[in-house]
């Protein structure tokens, strides 16, 4: 009956949506969980009041100079909610990486992306050094090794580029995100919100789990011919 259907639905996301944040960091395990949930992901998050893609896209637009022309990586794109938010905000079609093949198939149907690829975010990103202007990573850090991913963002971002990401406040504290960022010479934390609702209408933890929205700027040295462009980007990003 309806109770059985509700239990089956809860089982689909029980391993990846938890009050305590104790979820797997293994790509294969998370891929299997999100593959099972993908067909109902968008509708379920809508019922929970999930607004992180829109908020994150607007934050990237506020801090990334020439946002509308920028090459952007959606890191952990899932079913494409953030790609759609980026397009609504005026961005070019981004590149999307995710570990869930079923989610990627759904994202492809939305037509918001220039390129989609199955990628384990715990490894090296299949991008050249200094090849993107912006990175956006929404609802993902809980499930990956943040230290590797921060290093990879520093590598693939061009000087002056910006990465925007969300983080549960408990993960930020307990996993030492701030210390990890402080140890990286090439990324500077330029913005972090106060704690904001994450899944406000989730009946299990809507009132107890909050998230930060943060922006990082890539401050690695320029190639000589990129110096003027980097100065322009930096001035614009800091002035907003």
C-alpha positions in Angstrom: 0.0 0.0 0.0 1.0 3.6 0.4 3.1 2.9 3.5 5.2 0.3 1.5 5.7 2.8 -1.3 6.9 5.4 1.1 9.3 3.0 2.7 10.7 2.1 -0.7 11.2 5.7 -1.5 12.9 6.4 1.8 15.2 3.4 1.2 16.3 4.9 -2.1 18.0 8.0 -0.5 18.6 6.7 3.0 22.3 6.1 2.4 23.0 9.6 0.9 20.7 11.9 2.9 21.4 11.6 6.6 21.0 13.9 9.6 24.4 12.9 10.9 26.2 13.3 7.6 27.9 9.9 8.0 27.8 8.9 4.3 30.1 6.9 2.0 33.1 8.6 0.3 33.4 5.7 -2.1 32.5 6.6 -5.7 31.1 3.2 -6.6 28.9 3.1 -3.5 27.6 6.6 -4.1 27.1 6.0 -7.8 24.9 3.0 -7.0 22.8 5.0 -4.5 22.3 7.9 -6.8 21.5 5.6 -9.8 18.6 4.2 -7.8 17.4 7.6 -6.7 17.9 9.5 -10.0 14.4 9.1 -11.5 12.8 10.7 -8.4 15.7 13.0 -7.4 14.4 16.3 -8.8 10.8 15.9 -7.6 11.9 14.7 -4.1 14.3 17.7 -3.6 11.6 20.1 -4.8 9.3 18.8 -2.0 12.1 19.5 0.5 12.5 23.1 -0.6 16.0 22.6 -2.1 17.2 25.9 -3.5 20.9 25.4 -3.5 21.4 25.3 -7.3 19.8 28.7 -7.8 21.6 30.3 -4.8 25.0 28.9 -5.9 24.6 30.0 -9.5 23.8 33.5 -8.4 26.8 33.5 -6.1 29.1 32.5 -8.9 27.6 35.1 -11.1 28.3 37.7 -8.4 32.0 36.8 -8.0 33.1 35.6 -11.5 33.9 38.4 -13.9 32.4 37.9 -17.4 30.2 35.2 -16.0 28.1 35.0 -19.2 31.2 34.2 -21.3 33.0 31.9 -18.9 33.8 28.3 -19.2 32.3 26.6 -16.1 32.6 23.1 -14.7 29.6 21.7 -12.8 31.4 19.4 -10.4 29.0 16.7 -9.4 26.2 17.8 -11.7 23.8 14.9 -10.9 20.6 15.2 -12.8 21.3 18.7 -14.0 19.6 21.0 -11.6 22.6 23.2 -11.3 23.2 23.3 -15.0 19.7 24.6 -15.5 20.3 27.2 -12.8 23.5 28.3 -14.4 21.7 28.7 -17.8 18.9 30.6 -16.1 21.5 33.0 -14.6 22.9 33.6 -18.0 25.9 31.3 -18.2 27.1 29.4 -21.3 26.3 25.7 -21.3 28.7 24.2 -18.7 30.6 21.0 -18.6 29.1 18.5 -16.1 30.9 15.7 -14.3 29.2 13.1 -12.1 29.7 9.5 -10.9 26.1 8.4 -11.5 25.5 7.3 -15.0 21.7 7.3 -14.6 21.8 10.9 -13.3 23.9 11.9 -16.3 21.4 10.4 -18.6 18.7 12.6 -17.0 20.9 15.6 -17.2 21.5 15.1 -20.9 17.8 15.3 -21.6 17.7 18.8 -20.2 19.9 20.2 -22.9 21.7 22.5 -20.4 25.3 21.2 -20.8 27.9 21.5 -23.5 29.5 18.2 -22.3 28.8 15.5 -19.7 31.1 12.8 -18.5 31.2 10.1 -15.9 34.0 11.1 -13.5 35.1 9.9 -10.0 35.6 13.2 -8.2 38.0 11.5 -5.8 40.6 11.3 -8.6 42.2 13.6 -11.1 39.6 15.7 -13.1 39.9 15.0 -16.9 40.7 18.7 -17.6 43.9 20.5 -18.6 45.6 22.8 -16.1 44.1 26.4 -16.0 41.3 25.4 -18.5 38.1 26.7 -16.8 37.0 30.1 -15.5 34.6 28.8 -12.9 33.7 25.8 -10.9 30.4 25.1 -9.1 29.9 22.2 -6.7 26.5 21.9 -5.1 25.5 19.2 -2.6 28.6 17.2 -3.3 31.5 17.7 -0.9 29.8 15.5 1.8 30.5 12.5 -0.5 34.1 13.0 -1.6 37.6 13.6 -0.4 37.6 17.4 -0.1 41.4 17.8 0.0 41.8 16.2 -3.4 39.0 18.1 -4.9 40.2 21.5 -3.6 43.6 20.7 -5.1 42.0 19.8 -8.4 40.0 23.0 -8.5 43.2 25.0 -8.0 44.8 23.1 -10.9 42.0 23.4 -13.4 41.0 27.0 -12.6 42.6 29.8 -14.5 44.2 32.5 -12.4 41.5 34.8 -11.1 38.9 32.1 -11.6 36.3 31.3 -9.0 34.9 28.1 -7.4 31.5 28.2 -5.6 30.5 25.3 -3.4 28.0 24.3 -0.7 29.0 22.6 2.5 27.0 21.3 5.5 28.1 23.4 8.5 28.9 20.2 10.5 31.1 18.8 7.7 32.9 22.2 7.4 33.7 22.0 11.1 34.4 18.3 11.6 36.3 17.6 8.4 38.5 20.7 8.7 37.7 22.4 5.4 39.0 25.8 6.6 42.4 24.3 7.5 42.6 22.4 4.2 41.9 25.7 2.3 44.5 27.6 4.4 47.1 25.0 3.4 46.5 25.7 -0.3 48.5 28.6 -1.7 46.5 28.8 -4.9 42.9 29.2 -3.5 41.7 32.0 -1.3 38.4 32.0 0.5 36.7 35.3 -0.6 33.1 34.7 0.6 31.2 32.5 3.0 27.6 33.0 4.0 26.1 32.6 7.4 24.5 29.2 7.9 21.5 28.8 5.7 18.7 26.2 5.4 19.8 23.2 3.3 16.7 21.1 2.9 14.3 23.2 4.9 11.2 21.0 4.3 12.9 17.7 4.9 11.0 16.2 7.9 14.0 14.5 9.4 16.5 17.3 9.6 15.1 20.4 7.9 15.4 22.5 11.0 18.7 21.1 12.3 21.1 20.8 9.3 22.4 24.0 7.7 24.8 24.8 4.9 27.4 27.4 4.0 27.7 28.8 0.5 31.3 29.7 -0.2 33.4 31.2 -2.9 37.1 30.6 -3.6 39.3 32.6 -5.9 42.3 31.0 -7.7 45.3 33.1 -6.9 48.0 31.1 -8.5 50.7 32.9 -10.6 49.8 34.0 -14.1 51.4 32.9 -17.3 53.0 36.2 -18.6 50.4 36.7 -21.4 47.5 36.1 -19.0 48.5 38.8 -16.4 46.3 41.6 -17.7 43.3 39.3 -18.0 43.8 38.0 -14.4 44.0 41.6 -13.0 40.8 42.5 -14.7 39.0 39.4 -13.3 40.4 39.8 -9.8 39.4 43.5 -9.6 35.9 42.7 -10.7 35.5 39.7 -8.4 36.7 41.6 -5.3 34.6 44.7 -6.0 31.3 42.8 -5.9 
